[in-house]
């Protein structure tokens, strides 16, 4: 089975455009308020994800034909995971429909695969004898607002460098 690729708006970013470097980071309406005694209280109103994708390859990423005025589907290859000692975890984003989430169990010093079933955003892992920790893993899909990639091309090497930023819609 081939490795999944990042897709934006249905366009796959091929390896010839460079091995993508992908970042994910939370953005949100939160602030820490200080009380009169200096104690902090965090107020969280909302949270979404944002990120960037960049590459340096033999060709541009091929994303010029997309309509950036509205939301686009981003199928990420950045693994997300939740871990702990339990077998049930609520996923923090929607898994890609083309790549099934997977489970891992820590047995001794080794992580071994275990079955993972996801229903309505909740992952349930199968217990493994001797496991001391578990992890649910998945590749996310987001609805995003993206900016057209910035691109450059080297006259000396013919190489293409590109990057784009996005925020969850």
N, C-alpha and C positions, 0 to 999 in steps of 0.2 A: 504494500500500500504506500502511495506517495504521501509526502508531508503536505498538509493543507497550506494554502497560500492566503495571504491577506487579500481581501477583495473590498473595493470601495465602489458603491453604486453598481455592483455587478461586474466590475472590471477587475480581473485578477492581476496582481502585481507579480510579474514573472521574475525569476531569479536573474535573468540577464540585465534587469534594471538595478541590480545590486541586492545583496542580502539585506533585507529591511531591518532597521533598528527601530524598535517600537517602544514608546513610553505610554504608561497609563498613570494618571494622578487624579485624586479626588478634588473637586471644586465644590464649594458650597456656601450657603448662607449661614455661616456660623461665626460667632465671636465670643471672646472670653471677657466677661464683665467682672470688674473688681469691686468688692464690697468695701465698706469703710475701714474694715480691719485688714484689708489686703487679700482676703480669700477670693479665689477665682471661681466663677460659675460659668460653665460653657452653655451658650444658647445655640441650638442647632435648628435652623428652619427648613433646610433642604440640603441635598447632596447629589451631585451628578459626577460623571467622569469626563476628563479631557485628556488629550494626549497629542503625540506627534509620531510621524512615521517618516523615516528618511532612508536613503540608499545612495550607493555610489557604484555604478555599473557601466555596462557597455551600451545601454540604450536608455531613453527616458522611460518613465513609468507608464505612459500611455493613458493618462487620466485627463487629457485636455478636452475630451468630448463630453465630460460630465456637466450637468447643470448644478452649479454650486449655490443656486438661489434658494433651494429648499433642502429638507433632510435627505440624507443618503444612508443606505445600509452599509455599515462597516463590519466585516467579519474579521476579527482579530486572530492573531496567532500567539498573543501574549497569554501564557498560562495564568489563570487565577486559581487560588486554592484556599480552602478553609480547613483547619486542622484542630485536633483535640483528642480527648480520650473517648468520645462518644461515637455513635454510628449514624447519627442523623444530623444534617447540616442544611440550613437555609442558604441557598446560593445568593450572592449579592448582585448578580447580573444574569441575563438570559444566555444559556449555552448556544453555541452555533448549532443549527439543525443538521449540519453535515458531519459533525464530529461529536460522538457520544462522550459525555463526561465519564471519568474513570476514578477508581478508588485506589488508595494505597494504604498499607498497614505496615507499621514498624515492628519487625520481629528481630529481636536482638539489635544488631547494628544495620540491618538491611531493610529497605523498603520493598515490599512485595505487592503485586497487584491483587486487588480484591474486587468483587462485583460491585457495581454502583447503579442504582435505579433512581431516576429523577421523575417526580410527579409534582406538577404545579410549583416548580422552583425549589423543592425540597429533595435533597439527595440522601438516600439511605444506602449505607455500605453493609456488606456482609462481614460478619465477625470472622477473624482469623485466630486460630489457637496460638497463644503466646504473644499476641500483639499488645504493645503498650501504648500505641498512638495510632491515629487514623488521619487521613487527609482525603478530602473530596477535591478533584481537579476538573477544570473545564476550560474551553476556549470560548470567549464571549462574543456576542453579536450586539451591536449598538445601532441606534438611529442617531445620526450625527449631523451637525452643521460643520462643513469642512471649508477650508480656504484652498483655492487653486494652488498647486505646488509651486514653490520657488525652485528654479532649475538653473544649472550652469553646465557648460560643456568646455572641456579642455581642448584647445587646438593642438597641444603637444601630444596628448595620449588618445584623444577622441572619447575619453570617458565622460559620463554624465553623472552629476551630483544633483540630488533633488531632496526636498523636504516639504511636508505639509503639516498643518495643525488642525485639530478638530475639537469640538465640544459636543457632549451628548445633548440631543434635542430635548 
